[in-house]
Amino acid sequence: MSFELPSLPYAHDALEPHIDTRTMEIHHGKHHAGYTNKLNAAVQGTELDGKSMEEILGNLDMSNGALRNNGGGYYNHCLFWEVMSPNGGGRPSGELAQAINDACGSFDAFKDAFSTAAKTQFGSGWAWLCVHKGGKVEVCSTPNQDNPMMPGVTCGGTPILGLDVWEHAYYLKYQNRRPDYVEAFFNVINWDKVAENYAKNK
């Protein structure tokens, strides 16, 4: 079984002005495509061929750099595209909103914690909202293409919202102004999808 580059669930220009068209074209068509091809090369002919990404990441040999970087890169970006929408923004509701309030105290406190995780991740990496079995949520960050499902990585749990803070995700529009990019991300979060991820993995 080969992993396939997913189509974007919206047009390349749909997230303007918050995320620019050219960045989306390069990010999806070059970076994510590259991770996809290298992931397939890393699993082809091994005992991992045919396993799901969740199985691969959850049982990963962390010394396997090709699989760690490209498996993480593939999975992380698949999630990233899905948790954004041209009709995004606003706030979560229902069970997800309650879980965020229970963990952080309020949505505004969550936004501060998530933004801080994204802005202070040194170098390349990701900020995450993860859910643990039982429904508790937690904010954390990881370097490079590491993912919370990997053994021994930060907060553990299953990521339900992720923000890419590699420079290729924002540099064409925002240059070195990562905080501006992080703030803009909140205008495109697809909270319905995040809530669906929460319900499926709690």
Buried (B, 14 or more C-beta within 10 A) or exposed (E): EEBEBBEBEBEBBBBBEBBBBEBBEBBBEEBBBBBBBBBBEBBEEEEBEEBEBEEBBBEBEEEBEEBBBBBBBBBBBBBBBBBBBBEBBEBBEEEBBEBBBEBBEEBEBBBBBBBBBBBEBEEBBBBBBBBBEEBEBBBBBBEBBBBBBBEEBBBBBBBBBBBBBBBEBBBBBBEEEBEBBBBBBBBBBBBBBBBBBBBEBB
